[in-house]
């Protein structure tokens, strides 16, 4: 398998220099990016500088850190000192941060080689990476399809071998959904296990940085590097042990709950992927039973009410006065702010800001925002109870197979694609999307494994066991007998 361990072996044995490895990835990125549009910025100078430092270290006979010399892509809402960070928005088209996000500090300290910043839905608001000011991200399996969102550029780059792994963010499914559409692994960690410091906020009580990688082993390796306590994030807890060392590959006796409600909106290919995954886990000795998730139908409206309310507050800082885009011609201060925000934000961002402002406004705060907060508390209590009898909940990642680009799906229908993922963000639970098969159009379909709070080691080991059992060769789902 071509993964981090493979590249690490090339470097350790001096079969390839880090500069040669970096140039190969840079060449691929520069060649393929015009068609995939996975990168907003390619950081060639930064990459080659780091590669040279790694080569010097190898020449001195020093051992390398786990991610040292390995090419990485970082989502473009994660601050990188001296490197443009746009959030895929006209509002921040030329913004260059003066500090690093904590998650990037950890990766940078490993001397991992930054190939570039990943394209995304504007301000992480979207499910297809079509709202980007810099253009749509295409799926490397077939450019007629979207890569998913909002971390679509990172997923496309990893799946298209334009980076060895990537760091994205997940507010309601933004790591797992593109991972599913692109046929790779996508981990949203427990809320608080990875610092949010330096990540441009969408919805602060939901946002979480995580990993996109080509296999479960890589996902665990990267998670161990980035999951450290950070005093600059008041919600930071970190993670106490190595998930990589916990990868036994055994799931015998593991109790898996199947969320039947999540399957109601799924298409036949997705249902077949879930059915096949269940059968594989059963064959490995896992115990599987159907479960009910209380309030599951309320998760989507609760998520959008609260996330949009937080977005309305968080994006208030982009007014053209302090930094970012601003209009040159205006009548007065109010006109300048109004025109700046109208021109600087795209339609989807404006839609969510308006909705969030509405639910926070006088007369509607109690009816929407306050009620959603109470429901969130109930959802957290009820879902936490499930993990007293189950180790893992298995569900689809997305209720549909990958979508065609430019399909002009209504905003409400796109919001519905978050139905399977947003519950983990509401509660703050870890969840990983795992490749589980292909449609007859050879487009990937993923399933997700959701764990109890700070049980990343459990879901990563289950993903690793599934990958080992299937050999990473995922079936065409029509072979499962779905309606084709």
Order of alpha helices (4+ residues) and beta strands (2+ residues): alpha-alpha-beta-alpha-beta-alpha-beta-beta-beta-alpha-beta-alpha-beta-beta-alpha-beta-alpha-beta-alpha-alpha-alpha-alpha-beta-alpha-alpha-beta-beta-alpha
